[in-house]
Amino acid sequence: MELGLYTFADVSPEPGPGAIAPHQRLRNLIEEVDLADQVGLDVFGLGEHHRPDYAASALALAAAAERTKRIKLTSAVTVLSSDDPVRVFQQFGTLDLLSGGRAEIMAGRGSFIESFPLFGYNLEDYDELFAEKLDLLLAIRDSVKVTWSGNLRAPINDRGVYPRPLQDKLPIWIAIGGTPQSAARAGVLGLPLALAIIGGEPARFAPLFDIYRDAARRAGTDPSGLATTINVHGFIAGTTEQAADDFYGPQAEVMNRIGRERGWGPTSRAHFDQSRGPNGALFVGNPEQVAEKIVAQHKIFNNDRFLLQMAIGALPHAKIMKAIELYGTKVAPIVRKETAKPGVAVAAPAA
């Protein structure tokens, strides 16, 4: 199973003690990707949202490509509904060339809506925009010259889209947050599926993978050849208590800020502690505990990849770096040993 990280490169929307400015956060981000590569993690994902609390854009992955050697670099996610598939493909084709064939795209409809009015799209077209633009993105990936027409974007008539990536087929994942229809769509299209789980009991989401695999089978695709990932929140420290104390404050601040926008009730330490238990959605603890929980969830989902979002809110950079080190050197070897398929050798940790 592949193990990795993802982040939105959180910054502080308001100045104050401990605030992280965008220029510093991006410098820290590149160091984090570099370290993840050095300690042998497999994937680093970067999401982008058009909000004051996040600094990242996909452009930062190009800087990471120049600092790293083997780690896969993916969006997490590209809000395709409000983006242009031609530009998305060009950007990630360029990233693939710079990185020597390590680029991927995770395409989603988006959990925030700021990008729709920003780029002139109607929220009433939320789902149709995604379906149409995904169709165009796949057409661009599968053919150098494209002839395409839709309802919400101008047609393309026998035009080439360049640069082409180094990989023959740039990997495109569908990222979902729990909608059965989205899981089925990914299965019908035969695309790998990324499932974000940031609340509730993870086991409750397992039927989505069943829907996905069944839809693929009905469409004539062997589901055993399709990759899946679960993307979650969590943090690793030397002790359970340290991990919980370090992560609770920044994560709670972010979730409460978003909650105020969406009408959620405030979180609490009691709820946080329950969520980091065996049946909760948070992967917070010492390396052995986190590894044990990743393995337990793998038995439920049979997922091919696991991505952890640790850099949430105003977490100090030094603590994030230590957590990445523990993830790669302590957690990963345990997980890889426990989830290795029979007859498959487990790679030694990076030096």
N, C-alpha and C positions, 0 to 999 in steps of 0.2 A: 504494500500500500504506500502511495506517495504521501508525504507529510509536508505541510507548508504553512505559510502565514498570509494574512491579508490585512489591509488597513485602508482607512480613508485619509490618513495623515492629518489627524485632528489638530486644530490650533485653538487658541483661546479667543472666543468672540469678544471678550471684554478684557481690557488691561487690568493688571493686578498682580499680587504675589504669586509666583509660580506660572505666570502666563507664558505661553509659547507662541512666538511670532512666526509668521509663514516662512520667512527666509531661513530661520533656524530649524524649523520643523523639516523643511525639505533637505537641509544638510544632514540632519539626523536620519532622515528616511534612507538616504543613500548608504549611510553607514550600517543601517539595520539590514538592508538587502545584502550588502557585502558580507556581513557576518553570517547571515542565514546561508549564504553560498559556502562560506568557509567551513561551517560546522556540518555541512552535508544535507541540509534540507532540500527538498525537491522543487518547491514552487513558491513564488512570492506574487501575491495579487494586490493590485492597487485600484481602489474605487475612486470615482470622482462625482462630486455633487456641487451644484452651483450655490453654495451657502457660505456664510462667513466663518463657520466652524470647521471647515475642511480646506486644506491647502492644495491638494494634489490634482494633477491632471495626468493623462496618459503620457504626456511628454517626459515626465520624470522617469518612466521606465527606460527611456533611451539613455539617460545618464547612468542608470543602474546596469544597463547592458555593457557599458564600457568598464565597469568596475568588477563585473562578475564573470565566471567562466562556465558554469554548468547549470545553474538554477533556472527553471522555467519562469518566464515573466508574463503575467496575464493581467488583464483588466478584471476588476471585481466590484462592480460590474461597469460595462459600457451601457449607458441608458440609451439604447438604440432607438427608442420611440421618438426622441427629440434630437437625434443626431442624424448625420447624413451617411449612409452606408458607403458611399464612394470615398469620402474622407476617412471614415473609420478604417476601411481596408487599406488605404494608402498609408495611414499612420502605422498600423500594425504590420503591414508589409515592410515598411522601413525598419521598424523595430526588429523584425525577424532577420533582416539582412545584417543589421548592426550586431545582433546577438548570436549570429551563427545558427539560426534556426530554433530559437528558444521561445518565440512569441506565441501567445494564445489570446483569444477573445472570449470573455464571458459576457453574453448579451442578455439584458433584462429589460423589463418595462419600467423599472425604477420605483424605489420606495418613497422618494421625495418628488414633489411636483414643480419645483422652482424652474426647472429647465424648459417646461412647456411654454409658459408665457414669454420667457426670455428669448426663445428662438421662434416664437410666433406660431405655436401649435395649439390646437384646441383640445382641452382635456376630454371632451366628449368623444374624441377619436382615439382615446388611450390605447385600446386593444387593437384596433384596426391599423394604427400607425406601426405598432410593433410587428404585427403579422406581415404587413406589406414590406417594411424595411428589412425584416429578416429574410424574406424571399429575395429581395434584391441583393443583400449581402452574400447569400449563398450562391446566387447566380454569378456574382463577381468572383467569388472564390473558385468556382468550378469552371470558369471560362475566361480567357484573356479578353476577348471581345464580347460585349454584352448587348443584347437587344431585349428591352424590358419595358413594361408599362404597368401603371397602377392608378389608383384613384386619388392619392394624396401627395404624389410627387411627380415631377415632370418625367416623361419617358426618356429612355436612352435607346438610340438606334445605332447598333453596330459600332460601339465605341470601346476602345481599350482602356483599362484601368491599370495604372502603373504607379509605383514599382510593384513588381510581382515578388512575393516572399521567397525565401530560400526553400522552405518546406513546400512540397508538392501541393499539399492541402493544408492551409492554415487552420489549426484546430479552433472550432467555434463551439462553445458550450452554451446551453440555455440555463440561465439562472432564475430560480423561482423562490418564492417565499411561502408557499403552502397552498397554491391553487391547483386543484386536480386537473382542470382544463389545460393549464400550462405544462404540467407533467406529461399529460397525454400528447400534447403537441410536440414536445421534444421526442417522445417515443416514435410518433408517426414519421417525423423527419429523420430519425436515426442519428440524433445528435446527443453528445454527452450531456448529463444533467447535473447541475449544481443546486443543492438545496440549502437555504439559510435557515438555521434554527437558533433563534435568540430568546426563546421563552417557552414555557410549558415543558411537558415531558417529551424528550426526543422520540421515544418509542411510538408516540401517537402519530408521528410523521411517516413511519415506515410504509403504510399503505400507499403513499404517493409513489414510492419506488415500484411497488407492485403495479400500480396504474401505468406507470412509465414503461415498464418491461412488457406488460400485456399489450399496450398500444403498439410498441415496436414489433412484437410478434405478429399481431394482426396485420401490420403494414408490410410484413414479409422480411423484417430485419431480425437477425438472431440477437436477442438481448444480451447474450453472453459476451458479445463483442462491443458492448456499449459501456462507457465509463461513467461513474457517478462519484460525487463528492458531497460531503456535508461540511458546511461552513458555520462555525460557532464562535462564541465569545469565551475567553478564558485567560488564565495567567499562571505562570510557574515561578516559584521561588524555592529557596532551600528548605523552608518549612511550610507546612499548611497554613499556620497562623500568619506568617509573613506574606504569603501569596494573597490570602484573603484581605488582610489589612491594606496591602498596597493597591489592590485592584478595586476594592469596594467604592471608595470615595470618588475617583475619576469616572468609573463606569456608572455609578448611581447619578452623578451630576449630568452626564450625557443622556441617560435614559429618562431622567426627570425633565430635562429641557425639551426633548422630543415629545415626551408625554404631555407636557403642557400645551403643545401645539395640536396634539391629536386627541386630547380629552382623556388620557390615561390617568389613573390615580398614581400618587407618588410611590416609589419603591421604599423599602426599609431594609435594615441589616438582617432582620429575621427572614424576610423573603429571599434576600441574597444568599444567606447561609443555607436555606432550604434548596435553592436552585443549584448550589454547588455540591449537593448530596448525590448519591448514586443514580437517582432517577431524574435529576434536574438537568437544565440545559447549559449550565456553566461548567467549564472545565478548569477549575481553580484548585491548586494544591501543590504539593511537592512533586518531584518528577515521577516517583513511583505511583502516586495516586492518579495523576493525569494520564500516565501511560495505561494504567489499569482501566480507566474509564474509556479511553479511546478504543482499547481492545474490546471492551464490553459493547460499545456502540457498533463496532465493526461486525460483531456477531449478529446484531439486529438488522443492520442495513446492507451488509456485504458490500460496502463502499470501496472504491478503488483509490480514493484520495480523501484526505482530511486537512482542512484549512482552519487555522486558529487566528482569531482577531484578538491580539493582546494590547496593541497600542491604541487604547481608547481614552479620550479626554486628555487631561494634563498629567499623564504619567511621566515621571522623570526619565530622561533618555538613558541614564546609567542603569536603571532598573529594567527597562525594556531590553537593553543589550544583554544583561545578565540572564533574563528570561529566555532570550533567543539561544544563548549559549547552552543553557540547561535543556532546552527543547531538542537541540541538535545532538548534544553529547550524552544526555541521560535518558530522555524520553524516547527519542527515535530508535535507539538500538533495542529497547525492550519491545516496542510496538512492532518493529520489523521482524524480530524473532518470533513473536507470538502470532503474527498474521501471515507469515511467509507460507506460500503454497508448497505442498510436499515436492521435494526434489529441486526446489529453487534456492540457490545459495543467497545468504544475506550479506549485502555489501558491508565492508568495514567502514566505520565512521571516518569522515575526512580528517586529515591531519590539521 
